[in-house]
Amino acid sequence: MSSTCLFCRIVNGEIPAKKLYEDDDVFAFWDITPQAPKHFLVIPKKHLSGPGAVSVEDEALIGKVVRIGAELAKENGVEQCRLVMNNGAEAGQTVFHLHLHVLGGRPMSWPPG
């Protein structure tokens, strides 16, 4: 984990977050600036800067991030939801620790914003 990464600091308990889920590999918490009535993030505890940093050895971990996101969506009443990962600043990534946005609770348009 990176001592300067915002999400690593959340995982370490240095910065408070409204936790939804945690196990040895994955941490999930509600977004502090929600873009939908239900909006939370699912992150691997392992620091990866974004989807472009995923290696073959990380495939199972990233699959787990997606699975946990879908399970938490269902548990929180948003089986129909949008799952988003941004890769790089031009794609809208602002925290450079891989994270899955799970958004639901309202109709989503396409293309997004």
N, CA, C and O of each residue as an XYZ file, in Angstrom:
452
protein
N       0.840     -1.184      0.000
C       0.000      0.000      0.000
C       0.879      1.239      0.000
O       1.999      1.228      0.510
N       0.362      2.282     -0.568
C       1.081      3.546     -0.645
C       0.683      4.448      0.519
O      -0.500      4.599      0.826
N       1.676      5.038      1.156
C       1.382      5.904      2.299
C       0.779      7.241      1.887
O       0.236      7.958      2.727
N       0.867      7.583      0.603
C       0.319      8.851      0.142
C      -1.008      8.701     -0.601
O      -1.685      9.696     -0.863
N      -1.379      7.486     -0.938
C      -2.604      7.241     -1.707
C      -3.827      7.402     -0.796
O      -3.885      6.814      0.283
N      -4.790      8.194     -1.236
C      -6.010      8.436     -0.473
C      -6.719      7.136     -0.115
O      -7.101      6.941      1.039
N      -6.899      6.248     -1.082
C      -7.635      5.019     -0.811
C      -6.841      4.055      0.061
O      -7.429      3.340      0.872
N      -5.529      4.018     -0.085
C      -4.710      3.201      0.820
C      -4.843      3.719      2.247
O      -4.894      2.931      3.192
N      -4.898      5.015      2.405
C      -5.051      5.609      3.736
C      -6.432      5.291      4.314
O      -6.558      5.100      5.524
N      -7.461      5.232      3.479
C      -8.789      4.827      3.944
C      -8.748      3.376      4.416
O      -9.254      3.059      5.493
N      -8.152      2.498      3.620
C      -8.041      1.083      3.998
C      -7.298      0.934      5.323
O      -7.668      0.103      6.152
N      -6.257      1.730      5.525
C      -5.454      1.670      6.756
C      -6.148      2.300      7.953
O      -5.634      2.220      9.068
N      -7.308      2.929      7.750
C      -8.023      3.568      8.846
C      -7.530      4.951      9.199
O      -7.936      5.514     10.215
N      -6.659      5.508      8.373
C      -6.119      6.852      8.618
C      -7.122      7.938      8.258
O      -7.087      9.035      8.816
N      -8.010      7.630      7.329
C      -9.046      8.564      6.880
C     -10.376      7.836      7.034
O     -10.510      6.703      6.571
N     -11.358      8.461      7.672
C     -12.638      7.774      7.879
C     -13.410      7.580      6.579
O     -13.323      8.388      5.654
N     -14.156      6.504      6.536
C     -15.041      6.206      5.406
C     -16.225      5.427      5.946
O     -16.116      4.730      6.955
N     -17.348      5.548      5.273
C     -18.540      4.791      5.651
C     -18.448      3.412      4.984
O     -18.911      3.208      3.862
N     -17.838      2.482      5.714
C     -17.523      1.155      5.179
C     -18.780      0.337      4.941
O     -19.714      0.325      5.743
N     -18.765     -0.338      3.817
C     -19.850     -1.244      3.435
C     -19.412     -2.699      3.543
O     -20.214     -3.575      3.868
N     -18.127     -2.951      3.266
C     -17.632     -4.321      3.212
C     -16.120     -4.297      3.355
O     -15.449     -3.361      2.921
N     -15.596     -5.360      3.981
C     -14.143     -5.527      4.045
C     -13.813     -6.997      4.250
O     -14.459     -7.694      5.033
N     -12.795     -7.454      3.531
C     -12.200     -8.755      3.783
C     -10.691     -8.598      3.596
O     -10.194     -7.472      3.573
N      -9.970     -9.672      3.467
C      -8.511     -9.585      3.350
C      -8.035     -8.906      2.076
O      -6.926     -8.374      2.038
N      -8.860     -8.916      1.030
C      -8.444     -8.427     -0.284
C      -9.142     -7.166     -0.759
O      -8.586     -6.407     -1.553
N     -10.357     -6.939     -0.279
C     -11.246     -5.932     -0.865
C     -11.842     -5.048      0.231
O     -12.092     -5.499      1.349
N     -12.060     -3.790     -0.114
C     -12.683     -2.824      0.792
C     -13.733     -2.073     -0.021
O     -13.461     -1.683     -1.157
N     -14.914     -1.863      0.527
C     -15.976     -1.118     -0.156
C     -16.528     -0.062      0.786
O     -16.686     -0.301      1.983
N     -16.820      1.112      0.232
C     -17.323      2.215      1.038
C     -18.160      3.154      0.181
O     -18.015      3.206     -1.040
N     -19.043      3.897      0.854
C     -19.923      4.838      0.158
C     -19.126      6.024     -0.355
O     -18.242      6.530      0.337
N     -19.437      6.468     -1.566
C     -18.771      7.621     -2.169
C     -19.174      8.892     -1.423
O     -20.343      9.066     -1.078
N     -18.217      9.771     -1.177
C     -18.525     11.014     -0.438
C     -19.155     12.084     -1.332
O     -19.705     13.063     -0.827
N     -19.079     11.910     -2.647
C     -19.756     12.814     -3.587
C     -20.588     11.970     -4.553
O     -20.243     11.847     -5.728
N     -21.686     11.390     -4.058
C     -22.449     10.443     -4.878
C     -23.035     11.075     -6.135
O     -23.518     12.207     -6.129
N     -22.972     10.296     -7.212
C     -23.516     10.716     -8.501
C     -24.837     10.009     -8.810
O     -25.378     10.138     -9.909
N     -25.337      9.278     -7.849
C     -26.614      8.558     -7.971
C     -27.115      8.331     -6.545
O     -26.338      8.444     -5.596
N     -28.404      8.013     -6.382
C     -28.918      7.768     -5.032
C     -28.126      6.704     -4.268
O     -27.962      6.814     -3.053
N     -27.640      5.687     -4.959
C     -26.749      4.691     -4.365
C     -25.446      4.743     -5.154
O     -25.438      4.494     -6.360
N     -24.344      5.066     -4.478
C     -23.045      5.173     -5.152
C     -21.974      4.784     -4.152
O     -21.728      5.490     -3.174
N     -21.343      3.651     -4.412
C     -20.239      3.233     -3.558
C     -19.069      2.772     -4.409
O     -19.206      2.555     -5.613
N     -17.925      2.626     -3.771
C     -16.694      2.217     -4.433
C     -16.242      0.884     -3.874
O     -16.396      0.613     -2.683
N     -15.689      0.062     -4.730
C     -15.087     -1.203     -4.317
C     -13.645     -1.164     -4.802
O     -13.382     -0.937     -5.983
N     -12.711     -1.388     -3.877
C     -11.292     -1.293     -4.217
C     -10.546     -2.540     -3.757
O     -10.921     -3.170     -2.769
N      -9.488     -2.889     -4.482
C      -8.600     -3.910     -3.949
C      -7.731     -3.257     -2.870
O      -7.374     -2.084     -2.987
N      -7.399     -3.999     -1.841
C      -6.491     -3.454     -0.836
C      -5.082     -3.297     -1.408
O      -4.327     -2.414     -0.999
N      -4.744     -4.156     -2.349
C      -3.459     -4.033     -3.035
C      -3.489     -2.751     -3.853
O      -4.445     -2.499     -4.586
N      -2.447     -1.946     -3.729
C      -2.405     -0.706     -4.498
C      -2.079     -0.999     -5.960
O      -1.001     -1.494     -6.289
N      -3.028     -0.683     -6.814
C      -2.846     -0.694     -8.267
C      -3.300      0.681     -8.728
O      -4.374      1.133     -8.332
N      -2.514      1.353     -9.550
C      -2.840      2.737     -9.908
C      -4.106      2.864    -10.744
O      -4.714      3.934    -10.767
N      -4.511      1.824    -11.417
C      -5.722      1.862    -12.226
C      -5.830      0.601    -13.053
O      -4.974     -0.277    -12.942
N      -6.867      0.483    -13.890
C      -7.038     -0.713    -14.711
C      -5.833     -1.026    -15.590
O      -5.548     -2.193    -15.859
N      -5.135     -0.011    -16.033
C      -3.957     -0.222    -16.877
C      -2.794     -0.863    -16.150
O      -1.845     -1.323    -16.787
N      -2.850     -0.903    -14.827
C      -1.776     -1.496    -14.029
C      -2.052     -2.949    -13.652
O      -1.233     -3.581    -12.985
N      -3.189     -3.478    -14.071
C      -3.561     -4.854    -13.722
C      -2.696     -5.828    -14.521
O      -2.575     -5.717    -15.741
N      -2.099     -6.783    -13.807
C      -1.290     -7.812    -14.460
C      -2.039     -9.143    -14.411
O      -3.101     -9.248    -13.796
N      -1.481    -10.139    -15.056
C      -2.081    -11.468    -15.060
C      -2.274    -11.957    -13.626
O      -3.286    -12.588    -13.320
N      -1.324    -11.676    -12.754
C      -1.443    -12.144    -11.365
C      -2.570    -11.455    -10.602
O      -2.970    -11.929     -9.538
N      -3.087    -10.351    -11.124
C      -4.165     -9.611    -10.461
C      -5.558     -9.986    -10.972
O      -6.552     -9.475    -10.455
N      -5.652    -10.860    -11.967
C      -6.945    -11.149    -12.589
C      -7.985    -11.659    -11.598
O      -9.133    -11.218    -11.639
N      -7.614    -12.567    -10.721
C      -8.577    -13.096     -9.746
C      -9.028    -11.999     -8.783
O     -10.201    -11.935     -8.414
N      -8.107    -11.147     -8.382
C      -8.438    -10.050     -7.473
C      -9.433     -9.089     -8.112
O     -10.391     -8.669     -7.463
N      -9.219     -8.741     -9.361
C     -10.117     -7.798    -10.030
C     -11.467     -8.452    -10.282
O     -12.495     -7.779    -10.211
N     -11.489     -9.734    -10.572
C     -12.754    -10.455    -10.670
C     -13.508    -10.417     -9.360
O     -14.732    -10.288     -9.346
N     -12.785    -10.529     -8.258
C     -13.413    -10.464     -6.934
C     -13.982     -9.069     -6.679
O     -15.065     -8.943     -6.107
N     -13.273     -8.027     -7.093
C     -13.774     -6.654     -6.941
C     -15.120     -6.514     -7.652
O     -16.060     -5.950     -7.091
N     -15.218     -7.017     -8.868
C     -16.463     -6.926     -9.638
C     -17.558     -7.754     -8.971
O     -18.688     -7.284     -8.833
N     -17.239     -8.975     -8.559
C     -18.235     -9.841     -7.910
C     -18.766     -9.206     -6.633
O     -19.976     -9.192     -6.405
N     -17.880     -8.683     -5.802
C     -18.305     -8.041     -4.551
C     -19.163     -6.817     -4.866
O     -20.162     -6.574     -4.190
N     -18.784     -6.045     -5.886
C     -19.591     -4.892     -6.279
C     -21.005     -5.289     -6.650
O     -21.963     -4.644     -6.225
N     -21.148     -6.343     -7.438
C     -22.476     -6.811     -7.852
C     -23.267     -7.343     -6.662
O     -24.467     -7.089     -6.553
N     -22.611     -8.074     -5.774
C     -23.303     -8.594     -4.585
C     -23.770     -7.462     -3.674
O     -24.890     -7.491     -3.165
N     -22.909     -6.464     -3.469
C     -23.288     -5.335     -2.617
C     -24.403     -4.513     -3.251
O     -25.263     -3.990     -2.544
N     -24.397     -4.396     -4.574
C     -25.484     -3.688     -5.258
C     -26.807     -4.377     -4.957
O     -27.787     -3.724     -4.600
N     -26.831     -5.699     -5.102
C     -28.049     -6.453     -4.837
C     -28.489     -6.282     -3.389
O     -29.671     -6.063     -3.122
N     -27.546     -6.382     -2.448
C     -27.855     -6.233     -1.019
C     -28.402     -4.848     -0.688
O     -29.134     -4.679      0.287
N     -28.042     -3.857     -1.507
C     -28.459     -2.481     -1.259
C     -29.576     -2.027     -2.188
O     -29.819     -0.830     -2.343
N     -30.259     -3.003     -2.811
C     -31.464     -2.698     -3.575
C     -31.247     -2.115     -4.947
O     -32.152     -1.489     -5.498
N     -30.062     -2.303     -5.519
C     -29.799     -1.766     -6.862
C     -29.203     -2.850     -7.767
O     -28.080     -2.733     -8.257
N     -30.001     -3.911     -7.972
C     -29.541     -4.981     -8.866
C     -29.265     -4.445    -10.264
O     -28.333     -4.892    -10.933
N     -30.073     -3.488    -10.704
C     -29.821     -2.819    -11.979
C     -28.970     -1.602    -11.665
O     -29.436     -0.625    -11.079
N     -27.712     -1.687    -12.067
C     -26.765     -0.638    -11.694
C     -25.728     -0.464    -12.788
O     -25.656     -1.245    -13.737
N     -24.937      0.566    -12.631
C     -23.815      0.811    -13.540
C     -22.534      0.558    -12.775
O     -22.362      1.037    -11.654
N     -21.624     -0.209    -13.396
C     -20.306     -0.460    -12.843
C     -19.302      0.272    -13.724
O     -19.293      0.092    -14.942
N     -18.450      1.103    -13.106
C     -17.536      1.944    -13.882
C     -16.137      1.888    -13.293
O     -15.954      1.971    -12.078
N     -15.149      1.745    -14.175
C     -13.742      1.920    -13.813
C     -13.161      2.920    -14.797
O     -13.275      2.742    -16.010
N     -12.546      3.961    -14.285
C     -11.885      4.945    -15.136
C     -10.389      4.632    -15.168
O      -9.821      4.194    -14.168
N      -9.759      4.856    -16.313
C      -8.336      4.573    -16.472
C      -7.618      5.811    -16.986
O      -7.534      6.032    -18.194
N      -7.103      6.613    -16.067
C      -6.360      7.814    -16.429
C      -7.178      9.078    -16.285
O      -8.409      9.054    -16.278
N      -6.464     10.180    -16.170
C      -7.087     11.489    -15.936
C      -8.065     11.873    -17.044
O      -9.138     12.403    -16.756
N      -7.716     11.617    -18.296
C      -8.612     11.990    -19.397
C      -9.911     11.191    -19.365
O     -10.914     11.625    -19.932
N      -9.907     10.047    -18.719
C     -11.113      9.224    -18.595
C     -11.914      9.577    -17.348
O     -12.982      9.012    -17.114
N     -11.401     10.515    -16.541
C     -12.115     10.949    -15.349
C     -11.574     10.382    -14.049
O     -12.156     10.617    -12.990
N     -10.473      9.641    -14.103
C      -9.899      9.090    -12.867
C      -9.245     10.225    -12.080
O      -8.397     10.945    -12.608
N      -9.644     10.381    -10.815
C      -9.075     11.430     -9.971
C      -8.279     10.870     -8.799
O      -7.424     11.562     -8.245
N      -8.551      9.625     -8.417
C      -7.758      8.954     -7.386
C      -7.082      7.782     -8.078
O      -7.750      6.915     -8.641
N      -5.761      7.760     -8.035
C      -5.007      6.782     -8.804
C      -4.709      5.522     -7.981
O      -3.565      5.144     -7.726
N      -5.830      4.904     -7.586
C      -5.881      3.582     -6.969
C      -7.088      2.946     -7.634
O      -8.191      3.488     -7.567
N      -6.892      1.813     -8.268
C      -7.991      1.172     -8.994
C      -9.238      1.119     -8.122
O      -9.172      0.717     -6.960
N     -10.367      1.522     -8.681
C     -11.628      1.459     -7.949
C     -12.794      1.274     -8.916
O     -12.811      1.793    -10.032
N     -13.754      0.517     -8.431
C     -14.977      0.254     -9.173
C     -16.086      1.105     -8.576
O     -16.411      0.974     -7.396
N     -16.665      1.975     -9.391
C     -17.842      2.734     -8.975
C     -19.059      1.855     -9.205
O     -19.195      1.250    -10.268
N     -19.937      1.778     -8.226
C     -21.220      1.090     -8.386
C     -22.288      2.153     -8.163
O     -22.399      2.712     -7.073
N     -23.076      2.429     -9.208
C     -24.082      3.485     -9.170
C     -25.451      2.911     -9.497
O     -25.588      2.116    -10.426
N     -26.463      3.310     -8.738
C     -27.813      2.847     -9.008
C     -28.845      3.676     -8.283
O     -28.524      4.654     -7.607
N     -30.080      3.272     -8.434
C     -31.167      3.977     -7.771
C     -31.843      5.023     -8.635
O     -32.738      5.730     -8.171
N     -31.425      5.129     -9.885
C     -32.063      6.029    -10.843
C     -31.729      5.528    -12.243
O     -30.744      4.813    -12.425
N     -32.542      5.898    -13.238
C     -32.203      5.504    -14.616
C     -30.891      6.148    -15.059
O     -30.620      7.304    -14.735
N     -30.097      5.411    -15.785
C     -28.809      5.898    -16.288
C     -28.936      6.126    -17.798
O     -29.528      5.311    -18.506
N     -28.391      7.210    -18.272
C     -28.429      7.483    -19.724
C     -27.116      7.044    -20.357
O     -26.114      6.821    -19.677
N     -27.156      6.927    -21.685
C     -25.952      6.588    -22.425
C     -25.911      7.439    -23.687
O     -26.923      7.535    -24.380
N     -24.805      8.048    -24.005
C     -23.541      7.954    -23.304
C     -23.555      8.793    -22.036
O     -24.325      9.747    -21.926
N     -22.697      8.438    -21.071
C     -22.641      9.213    -19.830
C     -22.080     10.605    -20.106
O     -21.269     10.802    -21.011
N     -22.529     11.552    -19.310
C     -22.128     12.946    -19.278
C     -21.246     13.419    -20.348
O     -20.875     14.593    -20.369
